[in-house]
Amino acid sequence: MEQTRRQEIRGLLSERYWTLDELAARYLLHRRVLVNDLEHIARSIAPLQRIEILAPTCEACGFRFKDRTRFSDPSRCPRCKNEHLSLQRLRIR
Ligand SMILES: [Zn+2]
């Protein structure tokens, strides 16, 4: 069951960008379960492919997250503490 879901998510992420929330809504799972799935998927596709994280830019101050490695969304901007960040997007490259 888990394996099937992870294979499916792997397929979805190969087609387009997804947010963690979109995946959580599709599978009716907690985001932390999806983060765990994504970590497994990332390990299984390495080193030929990786899950690219398209990080948000803070609309309040323009801060841009660089080289994010975590699949969970950042909770606030480290520069201005804005908590209304747009969601990061994930895709397999
Ligand atoms: Zn900011």
PDB file of the backbone (N, CA, C, O) and the ligand in Angstrom, with CONECT records:
HET     ZN  A 101       1
ATOM      1  N   MET A   1       0.837  -1.215   0.000  1.00  0.00           N
ATOM      2  CA  MET A   1       0.000   0.000   0.000  1.00  0.00           C
ATOM      3  C   MET A   1       0.865   1.255   0.000  1.00  0.00           C
ATOM      4  O   MET A   1       0.700   2.139  -0.841  1.00  0.00           O
ATOM      5  N   GLU A   2       1.792   1.318   0.961  1.00  0.00           N
ATOM      6  CA  GLU A   2       2.707   2.457   0.985  1.00  0.00           C
ATOM      7  C   GLU A   2       3.521   2.509  -0.288  1.00  0.00           C
ATOM      8  O   GLU A   2       3.748   3.576  -0.859  1.00  0.00           O
ATOM      9  N   GLN A   3       3.954   1.341  -0.721  1.00  0.00           N
ATOM     10  CA  GLN A   3       4.789   1.271  -1.913  1.00  0.00           C
ATOM     11  C   GLN A   3       4.020   1.771  -3.129  1.00  0.00           C
ATOM     12  O   GLN A   3       4.553   2.506  -3.961  1.00  0.00           O
ATOM     13  N   THR A   4       2.762   1.360  -3.216  1.00  0.00           N
ATOM     14  CA  THR A   4       1.925   1.795  -4.330  1.00  0.00           C
ATOM     15  C   THR A   4       1.758   3.302  -4.324  1.00  0.00           C
ATOM     16  O   THR A   4       1.866   3.953  -5.363  1.00  0.00           O
ATOM     17  N   ARG A   5       1.495   3.850  -3.149  1.00  0.00           N
ATOM     18  CA  ARG A   5       1.301   5.288  -3.042  1.00  0.00           C
ATOM     19  C   ARG A   5       2.583   6.035  -3.435  1.00  0.00           C
ATOM     20  O   ARG A   5       2.545   7.032  -4.156  1.00  0.00           O
ATOM     21  N   ARG A   6       3.691   5.536  -2.954  1.00  0.00           N
ATOM     22  CA  ARG A   6       4.957   6.210  -3.280  1.00  0.00           C
ATOM     23  C   ARG A   6       5.249   6.147  -4.773  1.00  0.00           C
ATOM     24  O   ARG A   6       5.754   7.110  -5.350  1.00  0.00           O
ATOM     25  N   GLN A   7       4.937   5.029  -5.394  1.00  0.00           N
ATOM     26  CA  GLN A   7       5.148   4.929  -6.844  1.00  0.00           C
ATOM     27  C   GLN A   7       4.252   5.920  -7.577  1.00  0.00           C
ATOM     28  O   GLN A   7       4.654   6.546  -8.558  1.00  0.00           O
ATOM     29  N   GLU A   8       3.024   6.043  -7.071  1.00  0.00           N
ATOM     30  CA  GLU A   8       2.090   6.971  -7.688  1.00  0.00           C
ATOM     31  C   GLU A   8       2.579   8.411  -7.555  1.00  0.00           C
ATOM     32  O   GLU A   8       2.553   9.182  -8.514  1.00  0.00           O
ATOM     33  N   ILE A   9       3.027   8.759  -6.342  1.00  0.00           N
ATOM     34  CA  ILE A   9       3.522  10.121  -6.099  1.00  0.00           C
ATOM     35  C   ILE A   9       4.740  10.392  -6.966  1.00  0.00           C
ATOM     36  O   ILE A   9       4.913  11.490  -7.495  1.00  0.00           O
ATOM     37  N   ARG A  10       5.564   9.394  -7.099  1.00  0.00           N
ATOM     38  CA  ARG A  10       6.739   9.535  -7.963  1.00  0.00           C
ATOM     39  C   ARG A  10       6.305   9.867  -9.389  1.00  0.00           C
ATOM     40  O   ARG A  10       6.911  10.709 -10.052  1.00  0.00           O
ATOM     41  N   GLY A  11       5.258   9.202  -9.850  1.00  0.00           N
ATOM     42  CA  GLY A  11       4.722   9.484 -11.184  1.00  0.00           C
ATOM     43  C   GLY A  11       4.180  10.895 -11.291  1.00  0.00           C
ATOM     44  O   GLY A  11       4.428  11.589 -12.277  1.00  0.00           O
ATOM     45  N   LEU A  12       3.441  11.319 -10.278  1.00  0.00           N
ATOM     46  CA  LEU A  12       2.853  12.667 -10.277  1.00  0.00           C
ATOM     47  C   LEU A  12       3.942  13.731 -10.329  1.00  0.00           C
ATOM     48  O   LEU A  12       3.850  14.699 -11.084  1.00  0.00           O
ATOM     49  N   LEU A  13       4.980  13.533  -9.510  1.00  0.00           N
ATOM     50  CA  LEU A  13       6.052  14.522  -9.427  1.00  0.00           C
ATOM     51  C   LEU A  13       6.906  14.558 -10.693  1.00  0.00           C
ATOM     52  O   LEU A  13       7.655  15.507 -10.922  1.00  0.00           O
ATOM     53  N   SER A  14       6.785  13.531 -11.495  1.00  0.00           N
ATOM     54  CA  SER A  14       7.532  13.519 -12.754  1.00  0.00           C
ATOM     55  C   SER A  14       6.809  14.325 -13.826  1.00  0.00           C
ATOM     56  O   SER A  14       7.394  14.692 -14.844  1.00  0.00           O
ATOM     57  N   GLU A  15       5.516  14.597 -13.581  1.00  0.00           N
ATOM     58  CA  GLU A  15       4.703  15.283 -14.588  1.00  0.00           C
ATOM     59  C   GLU A  15       4.677  16.790 -14.420  1.00  0.00           C
ATOM     60  O   GLU A  15       4.717  17.530 -15.403  1.00  0.00           O
ATOM     61  N   ARG A  16       4.609  17.249 -13.167  1.00  0.00           N
ATOM     62  CA  ARG A  16       4.529  18.689 -12.934  1.00  0.00           C
ATOM     63  C   ARG A  16       4.877  19.003 -11.480  1.00  0.00           C
ATOM     64  O   ARG A  16       5.148  18.108 -10.679  1.00  0.00           O
ATOM     65  N   TYR A  17       4.863  20.300 -11.164  1.00  0.00           N
ATOM     66  CA  TYR A  17       5.120  20.714  -9.783  1.00  0.00           C
ATOM     67  C   TYR A  17       3.896  20.465  -8.910  1.00  0.00           C
ATOM     68  O   TYR A  17       2.760  20.650  -9.345  1.00  0.00           O
ATOM     69  N   TRP A  18       4.143  20.043  -7.674  1.00  0.00           N
ATOM     70  CA  TRP A  18       3.086  19.850  -6.688  1.00  0.00           C
ATOM     71  C   TRP A  18       3.514  20.526  -5.390  1.00  0.00           C
ATOM     72  O   TRP A  18       4.702  20.581  -5.071  1.00  0.00           O
ATOM     73  N   THR A  19       2.539  21.039  -4.647  1.00  0.00           N
ATOM     74  CA  THR A  19       2.845  21.486  -3.295  1.00  0.00           C
ATOM     75  C   THR A  19       2.561  20.317  -2.353  1.00  0.00           C
ATOM     76  O   THR A  19       1.838  19.381  -2.694  1.00  0.00           O
ATOM     77  N   LEU A  20       3.138  20.396  -1.183  1.00  0.00           N
ATOM     78  CA  LEU A  20       2.897  19.359  -0.178  1.00  0.00           C
ATOM     79  C   LEU A  20       1.401  19.307   0.174  1.00  0.00           C
ATOM     80  O   LEU A  20       0.837  18.232   0.373  1.00  0.00           O
ATOM     81  N   ASP A  21       0.778  20.481   0.245  1.00  0.00           N
ATOM     82  CA  ASP A  21      -0.660  20.545   0.553  1.00  0.00           C
ATOM     83  C   ASP A  21      -1.506  19.842  -0.500  1.00  0.00           C
ATOM     84  O   ASP A  21      -2.479  19.161  -0.175  1.00  0.00           O
ATOM     85  N   GLU A  22      -1.129  20.011  -1.756  1.00  0.00           N
ATOM     86  CA  GLU A  22      -1.888  19.338  -2.828  1.00  0.00           C
ATOM     87  C   GLU A  22      -1.803  17.829  -2.686  1.00  0.00           C
ATOM     88  O   GLU A  22      -2.797  17.125  -2.860  1.00  0.00           O
ATOM     89  N   LEU A  23      -0.615  17.337  -2.372  1.00  0.00           N
ATOM     90  CA  LEU A  23      -0.447  15.888  -2.196  1.00  0.00           C
ATOM     91  C   LEU A  23      -1.194  15.412  -0.957  1.00  0.00           C
ATOM     92  O   LEU A  23      -1.818  14.350  -0.974  1.00  0.00           O
ATOM     93  N   ALA A  24      -1.134  16.187   0.107  1.00  0.00           N
ATOM     94  CA  ALA A  24      -1.825  15.816   1.347  1.00  0.00           C
ATOM     95  C   ALA A  24      -3.335  15.759   1.118  1.00  0.00           C
ATOM     96  O   ALA A  24      -4.015  14.873   1.635  1.00  0.00           O
ATOM     97  N   ALA A  25      -3.853  16.710   0.339  1.00  0.00           N
ATOM     98  CA  ALA A  25      -5.291  16.740   0.051  1.00  0.00           C
ATOM     99  C   ALA A  25      -5.681  15.560  -0.837  1.00  0.00           C
ATOM    100  O   ALA A  25      -6.735  14.955  -0.640  1.00  0.00           O
ATOM    101  N   ARG A  26      -4.846  15.237  -1.797  1.00  0.00           N
ATOM    102  CA  ARG A  26      -5.149  14.143  -2.718  1.00  0.00           C
ATOM    103  C   ARG A  26      -5.196  12.798  -1.999  1.00  0.00           C
ATOM    104  O   ARG A  26      -6.040  11.953  -2.296  1.00  0.00           O
ATOM    105  N   TYR A  27      -4.289  12.611  -1.060  1.00  0.00           N
ATOM    106  CA  TYR A  27      -4.213  11.312  -0.383  1.00  0.00           C
ATOM    107  C   TYR A  27      -4.822  11.325   1.019  1.00  0.00           C
ATOM    108  O   TYR A  27      -4.813  10.308   1.711  1.00  0.00           O
ATOM    109  N   LEU A  28      -5.349  12.473   1.434  1.00  0.00           N
ATOM    110  CA  LEU A  28      -5.949  12.599   2.763  1.00  0.00           C
ATOM    111  C   LEU A  28      -4.991  12.122   3.853  1.00  0.00           C
ATOM    112  O   LEU A  28      -5.352  11.340   4.732  1.00  0.00           O
ATOM    113  N   LEU A  29      -3.775  12.613   3.765  1.00  0.00           N
ATOM    114  CA  LEU A  29      -2.748  12.238   4.729  1.00  0.00           C
ATOM    115  C   LEU A  29      -2.150  13.481   5.369  1.00  0.00           C
ATOM    116  O   LEU A  29      -2.197  14.575   4.806  1.00  0.00           O
ATOM    117  N   HIS A  30      -1.588  13.290   6.557  1.00  0.00           N
ATOM    118  CA  HIS A  30      -0.868  14.381   7.193  1.00  0.00           C
ATOM    119  C   HIS A  30       0.373  14.706   6.372  1.00  0.00           C
ATOM    120  O   HIS A  30       0.975  13.841   5.736  1.00  0.00           O
ATOM    121  N   ARG A  31       0.728  15.973   6.411  1.00  0.00           N
ATOM    122  CA  ARG A  31       1.896  16.396   5.641  1.00  0.00           C
ATOM    123  C   ARG A  31       3.162  15.655   6.071  1.00  0.00           C
ATOM    124  O   ARG A  31       4.035  15.383   5.247  1.00  0.00           O
ATOM    125  N   ARG A  32       3.259  15.330   7.356  1.00  0.00           N
ATOM    126  CA  ARG A  32       4.486  14.651   7.803  1.00  0.00           C
ATOM    127  C   ARG A  32       4.598  13.250   7.207  1.00  0.00           C
ATOM    128  O   ARG A  32       5.704  12.747   7.010  1.00  0.00           O
ATOM    129  N   VAL A  33       3.445  12.608   6.916  1.00  0.00           N
ATOM    130  CA  VAL A  33       3.471  11.291   6.264  1.00  0.00           C
ATOM    131  C   VAL A  33       3.990  11.451   4.837  1.00  0.00           C
ATOM    132  O   VAL A  33       4.777  10.640   4.351  1.00  0.00           O
ATOM    133  N   LEU A  34       3.535  12.510   4.184  1.00  0.00           N
ATOM    134  CA  LEU A  34       4.000  12.775   2.827  1.00  0.00           C
ATOM    135  C   LEU A  34       5.485  13.119   2.804  1.00  0.00           C
ATOM    136  O   LEU A  34       6.210  12.699   1.902  1.00  0.00           O
ATOM    137  N   VAL A  35       5.932  13.876   3.788  1.00  0.00           N
ATOM    138  CA  VAL A  35       7.357  14.224   3.862  1.00  0.00           C
ATOM    139  C   VAL A  35       8.182  12.946   3.966  1.00  0.00           C
ATOM    140  O   VAL A  35       9.233  12.817   3.338  1.00  0.00           O
ATOM    141  N   ASN A  36       7.691  12.007   4.768  1.00  0.00           N
ATOM    142  CA  ASN A  36       8.367  10.719   4.897  1.00  0.00           C
ATOM    143  C   ASN A  36       8.374   9.970   3.555  1.00  0.00           C
ATOM    144  O   ASN A  36       9.387   9.387   3.167  1.00  0.00           O
ATOM    145  N   ASP A  37       7.242   9.994   2.862  1.00  0.00           N
ATOM    146  CA  ASP A  37       7.177   9.374   1.528  1.00  0.00           C
ATOM    147  C   ASP A  37       8.198  10.023   0.593  1.00  0.00           C
ATOM    148  O   ASP A  37       8.912   9.336  -0.137  1.00  0.00           O
ATOM    149  N   LEU A  38       8.257  11.350   0.627  1.00  0.00           N
ATOM    150  CA  LEU A  38       9.150  12.072  -0.281  1.00  0.00           C
ATOM    151  C   LEU A  38      10.605  11.735   0.007  1.00  0.00           C
ATOM    152  O   LEU A  38      11.420  11.634  -0.910  1.00  0.00           O
ATOM    153  N   GLU A  39      10.928  11.562   1.283  1.00  0.00           N
ATOM    154  CA  GLU A  39      12.307  11.191   1.628  1.00  0.00           C
ATOM    155  C   GLU A  39      12.643   9.806   1.069  1.00  0.00           C
ATOM    156  O   GLU A  39      13.749   9.577   0.578  1.00  0.00           O
ATOM    157  N   HIS A  40      11.687   8.894   1.148  1.00  0.00           N
ATOM    158  CA  HIS A  40      11.903   7.563   0.572  1.00  0.00           C
ATOM    159  C   HIS A  40      12.061   7.637  -0.952  1.00  0.00           C
ATOM    160  O   HIS A  40      12.947   7.016  -1.539  1.00  0.00           O
ATOM    161  N   ILE A  41      11.178   8.411  -1.561  1.00  0.00           N
ATOM    162  CA  ILE A  41      11.221   8.543  -3.026  1.00  0.00           C
ATOM    163  C   ILE A  41      12.559   9.144  -3.452  1.00  0.00           C
ATOM    164  O   ILE A  41      13.181   8.678  -4.407  1.00  0.00           O
ATOM    165  N   ALA A  42      12.996  10.181  -2.737  1.00  0.00           N
ATOM    166  CA  ALA A  42      14.258  10.847  -3.083  1.00  0.00           C
ATOM    167  C   ALA A  42      15.416   9.853  -3.033  1.00  0.00           C
ATOM    168  O   ALA A  42      16.302   9.871  -3.887  1.00  0.00           O
ATOM    169  N   ARG A  43      15.394   8.984  -2.016  1.00  0.00           N
ATOM    170  CA  ARG A  43      16.471   7.989  -1.904  1.00  0.00           C
ATOM    171  C   ARG A  43      16.398   6.969  -3.034  1.00  0.00           C
ATOM    172  O   ARG A  43      17.421   6.514  -3.544  1.00  0.00           O
ATOM    173  N   SER A  44      15.173   6.618  -3.416  1.00  0.00           N
ATOM    174  CA  SER A  44      15.033   5.557  -4.420  1.00  0.00           C
ATOM    175  C   SER A  44      15.369   6.042  -5.829  1.00  0.00           C
ATOM    176  O   SER A  44      15.720   5.230  -6.685  1.00  0.00           O
ATOM    177  N   ILE A  45      15.271   7.323  -6.084  1.00  0.00           N
ATOM    178  CA  ILE A  45      15.561   7.818  -7.445  1.00  0.00           C
ATOM    179  C   ILE A  45      16.985   8.355  -7.584  1.00  0.00           C
ATOM    180  O   ILE A  45      17.450   8.611  -8.694  1.00  0.00           O
ATOM    181  N   ALA A  46      17.679   8.525  -6.444  1.00  0.00           N
ATOM    182  CA  ALA A  46      19.056   9.009  -6.497  1.00  0.00           C
ATOM    183  C   ALA A  46      19.953   7.904  -7.034  1.00  0.00           C
ATOM    184  O   ALA A  46      19.635   6.729  -6.846  1.00  0.00           O
ATOM    185  N   PRO A  47      21.056   8.228  -7.692  1.00  0.00           N
ATOM    186  CA  PRO A  47      21.554   9.576  -7.967  1.00  0.00           C
ATOM    187  C   PRO A  47      21.157  10.108  -9.352  1.00  0.00           C
ATOM    188  O   PRO A  47      21.551  11.212  -9.728  1.00  0.00           O
ATOM    189  N   LEU A  48      20.387   9.334 -10.100  1.00  0.00           N
ATOM    190  CA  LEU A  48      20.064   9.779 -11.460  1.00  0.00           C
ATOM    191  C   LEU A  48      19.090  10.942 -11.470  1.00  0.00           C
ATOM    192  O   LEU A  48      19.168  11.831 -12.318  1.00  0.00           O
ATOM    193  N   GLN A  49      18.161  10.923 -10.504  1.00  0.00           N
ATOM    194  CA  GLN A  49      17.170  11.984 -10.434  1.00  0.00           C
ATOM    195  C   GLN A  49      17.105  12.508  -9.007  1.00  0.00           C
ATOM    196  O   GLN A  49      17.639  11.903  -8.077  1.00  0.00           O
ATOM    197  N   ARG A  50      16.436  13.649  -8.857  1.00  0.00           N
ATOM    198  CA  ARG A  50      16.236  14.187  -7.527  1.00  0.00           C
ATOM    199  C   ARG A  50      14.908  14.923  -7.475  1.00  0.00           C
ATOM    200  O   ARG A  50      14.342  15.274  -8.510  1.00  0.00           O
ATOM    201  N   ILE A  51      14.412  15.154  -6.264  1.00  0.00           N
ATOM    202  CA  ILE A  51      13.212  15.969  -6.116  1.00  0.00           C
ATOM    203  C   ILE A  51      13.669  17.414  -5.982  1.00  0.00           C
ATOM    204  O   ILE A  51      14.291  17.801  -4.992  1.00  0.00           O
ATOM    205  N   GLU A  52      13.350  18.192  -6.988  1.00  0.00           N
ATOM    206  CA  GLU A  52      13.723  19.603  -6.992  1.00  0.00           C
ATOM    207  C   GLU A  52      12.738  20.373  -6.118  1.00  0.00           C
ATOM    208  O   GLU A  52      11.527  20.168  -6.205  1.00  0.00           O
ATOM    209  N   ILE A  53      13.260  21.250  -5.284  1.00  0.00           N
ATOM    210  CA  ILE A  53      12.409  22.069  -4.420  1.00  0.00           C
ATOM    211  C   ILE A  53      12.434  23.495  -4.936  1.00  0.00           C
ATOM    212  O   ILE A  53      13.466  24.163  -4.892  1.00  0.00           O
ATOM    213  N   LEU A  54      11.288  23.958  -5.425  1.00  0.00           N
ATOM    214  CA  LEU A  54      11.177  25.334  -5.897  1.00  0.00           C
ATOM    215  C   LEU A  54      10.705  26.179  -4.721  1.00  0.00           C
ATOM    216  O   LEU A  54       9.523  26.188  -4.377  1.00  0.00           O
ATOM    217  N   ALA A  55      11.640  26.880  -4.121  1.00  0.00           N
ATOM    218  CA  ALA A  55      11.351  27.585  -2.876  1.00  0.00           C
ATOM    219  C   ALA A  55      10.596  28.890  -3.123  1.00  0.00           C
ATOM    220  O   ALA A  55      10.716  29.490  -4.191  1.00  0.00           O
ATOM    221  N   PRO A  56       9.825  29.321  -2.142  1.00  0.00           N
ATOM    222  CA  PRO A  56       9.080  30.571  -2.293  1.00  0.00           C
ATOM    223  C   PRO A  56       9.975  31.792  -2.104  1.00  0.00           C
ATOM    224  O   PRO A  56      11.063  31.712  -1.535  1.00  0.00           O
ATOM    225  N   THR A  57       9.484  32.912  -2.597  1.00  0.00           N
ATOM    226  CA  THR A  57      10.102  34.193  -2.300  1.00  0.00           C
ATOM    227  C   THR A  57       9.155  34.909  -1.341  1.00  0.00           C
ATOM    228  O   THR A  57       7.939  34.885  -1.533  1.00  0.00           O
ATOM    229  N   CYS A  58       9.705  35.542  -0.318  1.00  0.00           N
ATOM    230  CA  CYS A  58       8.860  36.277   0.633  1.00  0.00           C
ATOM    231  C   CYS A  58       8.306  37.511  -0.064  1.00  0.00           C
ATOM    232  O   CYS A  58       9.063  38.344  -0.561  1.00  0.00           O
ATOM    233  N   GLU A  59       6.967  37.625  -0.099  1.00  0.00           N
ATOM    234  CA  GLU A  59       6.361  38.765  -0.783  1.00  0.00           C
ATOM    235  C   GLU A  59       6.494  40.043   0.026  1.00  0.00           C
ATOM    236  O   GLU A  59       6.342  41.140  -0.511  1.00  0.00           O
ATOM    237  N   ALA A  60       6.777  39.906   1.309  1.00  0.00           N
ATOM    238  CA  ALA A  60       6.901  41.102   2.161  1.00  0.00           C
ATOM    239  C   ALA A  60       8.265  41.772   1.991  1.00  0.00           C
ATOM    240  O   ALA A  60       8.344  42.997   1.905  1.00  0.00           O
ATOM    241  N   CYS A  61       9.330  40.984   1.941  1.00  0.00           N
ATOM    242  CA  CYS A  61      10.664  41.598   1.898  1.00  0.00           C
ATOM    243  C   CYS A  61      11.511  41.144   0.712  1.00  0.00           C
ATOM    244  O   CYS A  61      12.610  41.657   0.499  1.00  0.00           O
ATOM    245  N   GLY A  62      11.008  40.190  -0.054  1.00  0.00           N
ATOM    246  CA  GLY A  62      11.751  39.744  -1.221  1.00  0.00           C
ATOM    247  C   GLY A  62      12.801  38.678  -0.936  1.00  0.00           C
ATOM    248  O   GLY A  62      13.537  38.272  -1.834  1.00  0.00           O
ATOM    249  N   PHE A  63      12.871  38.226   0.309  1.00  0.00           N
ATOM    250  CA  PHE A  63      13.842  37.193   0.643  1.00  0.00           C
ATOM    251  C   PHE A  63      13.573  35.932  -0.173  1.00  0.00           C
ATOM    252  O   PHE A  63      12.431  35.488  -0.294  1.00  0.00           O
ATOM    253  N   ARG A  64      14.631  35.366  -0.726  1.00  0.00           N
ATOM    254  CA  ARG A  64      14.487  34.137  -1.502  1.00  0.00           C
ATOM    255  C   ARG A  64      15.242  32.997  -0.827  1.00  0.00           C
ATOM    256  O   ARG A  64      16.444  33.087  -0.575  1.00  0.00           O
ATOM    257  N   PHE A  65      14.512  31.929  -0.540  1.00  0.00           N
ATOM    258  CA  PHE A  65      15.161  30.755   0.057  1.00  0.00           C
ATOM    259  C   PHE A  65      16.050  30.100  -0.997  1.00  0.00           C
ATOM    260  O   PHE A  65      15.644  29.938  -2.148  1.00  0.00           O
ATOM    261  N   LYS A  66      17.237  29.734  -0.606  1.00  0.00           N
ATOM    262  CA  LYS A  66      18.154  29.094  -1.541  1.00  0.00           C
ATOM    263  C   LYS A  66      18.515  27.696  -1.055  1.00  0.00           C
ATOM    264  O   LYS A  66      18.613  27.446   0.146  1.00  0.00           O
ATOM    265  N   ASP A  67      18.710  26.795  -2.006  1.00  0.00           N
ATOM    266  CA  ASP A  67      19.198  25.455  -1.707  1.00  0.00           C
ATOM    267  C   ASP A  67      18.416  24.768  -0.593  1.00  0.00           C
ATOM    268  O   ASP A  67      19.003  24.169   0.309  1.00  0.00           O
ATOM    269  N   ARG A  68      17.116  24.857  -0.658  1.00  0.00           N
ATOM    270  CA  ARG A  68      16.329  24.161   0.359  1.00  0.00           C
ATOM    271  C   ARG A  68      16.431  22.663   0.171  1.00  0.00           C
ATOM    272  O   ARG A  68      16.402  22.162  -0.952  1.00  0.00           O
ATOM    273  N   THR A  69      16.551  21.951   1.284  1.00  0.00           N
ATOM    274  CA  THR A  69      16.647  20.500   1.195  1.00  0.00           C
ATOM    275  C   THR A  69      15.478  19.831   1.915  1.00  0.00           C
ATOM    276  O   THR A  69      15.300  18.616   1.820  1.00  0.00           O
ATOM    277  N   ARG A  70      14.685  20.621   2.631  1.00  0.00           N
ATOM    278  CA  ARG A  70      13.575  20.019   3.369  1.00  0.00           C
ATOM    279  C   ARG A  70      12.293  20.055   2.544  1.00  0.00           C
ATOM    280  O   ARG A  70      11.993  21.034   1.860  1.00  0.00           O
ATOM    281  N   PHE A  71      11.551  18.961   2.630  1.00  0.00           N
ATOM    282  CA  PHE A  71      10.316  18.866   1.862  1.00  0.00           C
ATOM    283  C   PHE A  71       9.149  19.563   2.553  1.00  0.00           C
ATOM    284  O   PHE A  71       8.139  19.855   1.912  1.00  0.00           O
ATOM    285  N   SER A  72       9.274  19.830   3.839  1.00  0.00           N
ATOM    286  CA  SER A  72       8.217  20.567   4.527  1.00  0.00           C
ATOM    287  C   SER A  72       8.353  22.053   4.190  1.00  0.00           C
ATOM    288  O   SER A  72       9.455  22.553   3.961  1.00  0.00           O
ATOM    289  N   ASP A  73       7.222  22.742   4.164  1.00  0.00           N
ATOM    290  CA  ASP A  73       7.242  24.162   3.827  1.00  0.00           C
ATOM    291  C   ASP A  73       7.888  24.983   4.930  1.00  0.00           C
ATOM    292  O   ASP A  73       7.706  24.682   6.109  1.00  0.00           O
ATOM    293  N   PRO A  74       8.650  26.029   4.563  1.00  0.00           N
ATOM    294  CA  PRO A  74       9.193  26.909   5.601  1.00  0.00           C
ATOM    295  C   PRO A  74       8.035  27.634   6.290  1.00  0.00           C
ATOM    296  O   PRO A  74       7.085  28.057   5.632  1.00  0.00           O
ATOM    297  N   SER A  75       8.116  27.777   7.612  1.00  0.00           N
ATOM    298  CA  SER A  75       6.975  28.350   8.337  1.00  0.00           C
ATOM    299  C   SER A  75       6.990  29.879   8.328  1.00  0.00           C
ATOM    300  O   SER A  75       5.941  30.518   8.402  1.00  0.00           O
ATOM    301  N   ARG A  76       8.189  30.456   8.236  1.00  0.00           N
ATOM    302  CA  ARG A  76       8.228  31.913   8.179  1.00  0.00           C
ATOM    303  C   ARG A  76       9.525  32.378   7.552  1.00  0.00           C
ATOM    304  O   ARG A  76      10.487  31.622   7.415  1.00  0.00           O
ATOM    305  N   CYS A  77       9.519  33.649   7.174  1.00  0.00           N
ATOM    306  CA  CYS A  77      10.690  34.229   6.537  1.00  0.00           C
ATOM    307  C   CYS A  77      11.762  34.494   7.591  1.00  0.00           C
ATOM    308  O   CYS A  77      11.491  35.139   8.605  1.00  0.00           O
ATOM    309  N   PRO A  78      12.980  33.999   7.356  1.00  0.00           N
ATOM    310  CA  PRO A  78      14.043  34.210   8.350  1.00  0.00           C
ATOM    311  C   PRO A  78      14.474  35.675   8.446  1.00  0.00           C
ATOM    312  O   PRO A  78      15.070  36.074   9.447  1.00  0.00           O
ATOM    313  N   ARG A  79      14.185  36.473   7.433  1.00  0.00           N
ATOM    314  CA  ARG A  79      14.616  37.870   7.468  1.00  0.00           C
ATOM    315  C   ARG A  79      13.587  38.779   8.144  1.00  0.00           C
ATOM    316  O   ARG A  79      13.932  39.533   9.054  1.00  0.00           O
ATOM    317  N   CYS A  80      12.322  38.713   7.706  1.00  0.00           N
ATOM    318  CA  CYS A  80      11.323  39.659   8.237  1.00  0.00           C
ATOM    319  C   CYS A  80      10.260  38.982   9.104  1.00  0.00           C
ATOM    320  O   CYS A  80       9.364  39.647   9.625  1.00  0.00           O
ATOM    321  N   LYS A  81      10.363  37.654   9.259  1.00  0.00           N
ATOM    322  CA  LYS A  81       9.448  36.883  10.119  1.00  0.00           C
ATOM    323  C   LYS A  81       8.016  36.792   9.593  1.00  0.00           C
ATOM    324  O   LYS A  81       7.111  36.365  10.311  1.00  0.00           O
ATOM    325  N   ASN A  82       7.816  37.194   8.342  1.00  0.00           N
ATOM    326  CA  ASN A  82       6.511  37.042   7.715  1.00  0.00           C
ATOM    327  C   ASN A  82       6.104  35.561   7.730  1.00  0.00           C
ATOM    328  O   ASN A  82       6.885  34.695   7.337  1.00  0.00           O
ATOM    329  N   GLU A  83       4.881  35.280   8.183  1.00  0.00           N
ATOM    330  CA  GLU A  83       4.432  33.890   8.247  1.00  0.00           C
ATOM    331  C   GLU A  83       3.500  33.524   7.103  1.00  0.00           C
ATOM    332  O   GLU A  83       2.965  32.416   7.060  1.00  0.00           O
ATOM    333  N   HIS A  84       3.306  34.458   6.177  1.00  0.00           N
ATOM    334  CA  HIS A  84       2.392  34.192   5.058  1.00  0.00           C
ATOM    335  C   HIS A  84       3.178  33.948   3.777  1.00  0.00           C
ATOM    336  O   HIS A  84       3.045  34.680   2.797  1.00  0.00           O
ATOM    337  N   LEU A  85       3.983  32.922   3.808  1.00  0.00           N
ATOM    338  CA  LEU A  85       4.795  32.597   2.640  1.00  0.00           C
ATOM    339  C   LEU A  85       3.980  31.752   1.668  1.00  0.00           C
ATOM    340  O   LEU A  85       3.113  30.978   2.073  1.00  0.00           O
ATOM    341  N   SER A  86       4.270  31.911   0.390  1.00  0.00           N
ATOM    342  CA  SER A  86       3.638  31.000  -0.558  1.00  0.00           C
ATOM    343  C   SER A  86       4.295  29.620  -0.386  1.00  0.00           C
ATOM    344  O   SER A  86       5.388  29.510   0.170  1.00  0.00           O
ATOM    345  N   LEU A  87       3.633  28.603  -0.857  1.00  0.00           N
ATOM    346  CA  LEU A  87       4.116  27.235  -0.634  1.00  0.00           C
ATOM    347  C   LEU A  87       5.218  26.870  -1.619  1.00  0.00           C
ATOM    348  O   LEU A  87       5.202  27.292  -2.775  1.00  0.00           O
ATOM    349  N   GLN A  88       6.151  26.098  -1.153  1.00  0.00           N
ATOM    350  CA  GLN A  88       7.193  25.636  -2.074  1.00  0.00           C
ATOM    351  C   GLN A  88       6.608  24.528  -2.950  1.00  0.00           C
ATOM    352  O   GLN A  88       5.648  23.853  -2.576  1.00  0.00           O
ATOM    353  N   ARG A  89       7.208  24.364  -4.109  1.00  0.00           N
ATOM    354  CA  ARG A  89       6.704  23.372  -5.044  1.00  0.00           C
ATOM    355  C   ARG A  89       7.774  22.329  -5.341  1.00  0.00           C
ATOM    356  O   ARG A  89       8.972  22.613  -5.357  1.00  0.00           O
ATOM    357  N   LEU A  90       7.297  21.121  -5.573  1.00  0.00           N
ATOM    358  CA  LEU A  90       8.207  19.980  -5.711  1.00  0.00           C
ATOM    359  C   LEU A  90       8.009  19.282  -7.040  1.00  0.00           C
ATOM    360  O   LEU A  90       6.892  19.174  -7.547  1.00  0.00           O
ATOM    361  N   ARG A  91       9.101  18.816  -7.587  1.00  0.00           N
ATOM    362  CA  ARG A  91       9.015  18.092  -8.858  1.00  0.00           C
ATOM    363  C   ARG A  91      10.251  17.213  -9.013  1.00  0.00           C
ATOM    364  O   ARG A  91      11.328  17.546  -8.517  1.00  0.00           O
ATOM    365  N   ILE A  92      10.091  16.109  -9.693  1.00  0.00           N
ATOM    366  CA  ILE A  92      11.244  15.245  -9.951  1.00  0.00           C
ATOM    367  C   ILE A  92      11.938  15.687 -11.227  1.00  0.00           C
ATOM    368  O   ILE A  92      11.309  15.868 -12.269  1.00  0.00           O
ATOM    369  N   ARG A  93      13.254  15.856 -11.119  1.00  0.00           N
ATOM    370  CA  ARG A  93      14.070  16.238 -12.267  1.00  0.00           C
ATOM    371  C   ARG A  93      15.120  15.185 -12.512  1.00  0.00           C
ATOM    372  O   ARG A  93      15.919  15.313 -13.440  1.00  0.00           O
TER     373      ARG A  93
HETATM  374 ZN    ZN A 101      10.466  38.346   4.447  1.00  0.00          ZN2+
END
